[in-house]
Amino acid sequence: MQKLRLVHGATVRQTATEFGCSPSHISRVERGDTKPSRSLVQFYENRFEADGLLLSLFEVAQHANEQKRQRGRRGKQTRAAEGDATAYVAETIPQGTLFKPGEMFAKSWRIQNCGTVPWRARRLERQGPLTGPGLITSPKYADIPDTEPGEIAEITVPLKAPGYDCSSIAYFKMVDDQGFLCFPDVHQLGLDVLVRVERNTSGVQ
């Protein structure tokens, strides 16, 4: 949010006056000390021309907190298994690729099991809502093939671009067969897809 404001040359005081709050509140939000309201996120979207990307990130963050609460209610705190590790290898659909509204496409990632733990019955789990205004639509899960240490897994997810001109991002993380994050702490695996949607484009074939 701060970067968007600075790019447009607006001061904290100007932004606060336009939105109708105190400058200190804007500062706290931009530092990450205070959670922004949806109305403030929407204001930044419109005022600083975020093309839907800020709202997309907001939805992901909102839903991620709910997922954490649900996992906590199950009373099961999983952590990365000793020796379990991953490495990014390659992906299709470069970040920022242009699509037409509602266009279907598939994104693939190649990741290596560079640890000592075999991967069995693991999946990618979409973080955040699966669909919505300005959001990339996806299934909840995508299967990860069983992968021995040293092997490379290729994962493909069918996706649908948002229905109107905007930018949007979707995040996925690896989970086990019980739905718990495999790399919740230090050993993060986060795969994402960022696209731009414009009505007057031929898209990607």
QUICORRA-V731211 format. One record per residue. N is the residue number from 1. SS is DSSP state (2 for helix, 1 for strand, 0 for the rest). OMEGA is omega in whole degrees, -180 to 180 (NA if undefined). Layout:
n = (N,N)
ss = (SS,SS)
omega = (OMEGA,OMEGA)
//
This chain:
n = (1,2,3,4,5,6,7,8,9,10,11,12,13,14,15,16,17,18,19,20,21,22,23,24,25,26,27,28,29,30,31,32,33,34,35,36,37,38,39,40,41,42,43,44,45,46,47,48,49,50,51,52,53,54,55,56,57,58,59,60,61,62,63,64,65,66,67,68,69,70,71,72,73,74,75,76,77,78,79,80,81,82,83,84,85,86,87,88,89,90,91,92,93,94,95,96,97,98,99,100,101,102,103,104,105,106,107,108,109,110,111,112,113,114,115,116,117,118,119,120,121,122,123,124,125,126,127,128,129,130,131,132,133,134,135,136,137,138,139,140,141,142,143,144,145,146,147,148,149,150,151,152,153,154,155,156,157,158,159,160,161,162,163,164,165,166,167,168,169,170,171,172,173,174,175,176,177,178,179,180,181,182,183,184,185,186,187,188,189,190,191,192,193,194,195,196,197,198,199,200,201,202,203,204,205)
ss = (0,2,2,2,2,2,2,0,0,0,0,2,2,2,2,2,2,2,2,0,0,0,2,2,2,2,2,2,2,2,2,0,0,0,0,0,0,2,2,2,2,2,2,2,2,2,2,0,0,0,0,0,2,2,2,2,2,2,2,2,2,2,2,2,2,2,2,2,2,2,2,2,2,0,0,0,0,0,0,0,0,0,0,0,0,1,1,1,1,1,1,0,0,0,0,0,1,1,1,0,0,0,0,1,1,1,1,1,1,1,1,1,1,0,0,0,0,0,1,0,0,0,1,1,1,1,1,0,0,0,0,0,0,0,0,0,1,1,0,0,1,1,1,0,0,0,1,0,0,0,0,1,1,1,1,1,1,1,1,1,0,0,0,0,0,1,1,1,1,1,1,1,1,1,1,0,0,0,0,0,1,0,0,0,0,0,0,0,0,1,1,1,1,1,1,1,1,0,0,0,0,0,0,0,0)
omega = (179,-180,178,-180,-177,178,-179,174,180,177,176,-179,178,-179,180,180,-179,-179,-180,177,-179,175,-179,178,178,180,-179,179,-177,176,-177,180,-179,179,180,173,178,-179,178,177,179,177,178,178,-175,-174,-173,170,-178,176,176,-175,-178,178,178,178,179,180,179,-179,180,-176,180,178,179,178,178,179,180,179,180,-179,178,175,-176,-179,-180,178,-180,179,179,180,179,-178,-179,175,176,179,-176,177,172,179,180,179,179,179,-180,174,173,178,177,-177,177,176,179,178,178,173,172,-179,-178,169,-177,177,-179,-177,176,176,-180,174,178,-180,166,178,176,177,-177,-179,-178,-180,180,180,178,-178,171,178,-179,169,179,-176,170,-177,172,-180,176,-171,178,175,-179,-179,179,178,174,-176,-180,-179,174,-174,177,-180,175,-173,179,-177,180,167,-177,-179,177,-179,176,177,-178,176,178,-176,176,178,-180,-179,179,-178,-174,-172,-175,-175,-177,165,177,177,-177,176,180,-179,173,-179,175,-177,-177,176,-179,178,-179,180,NA)
//
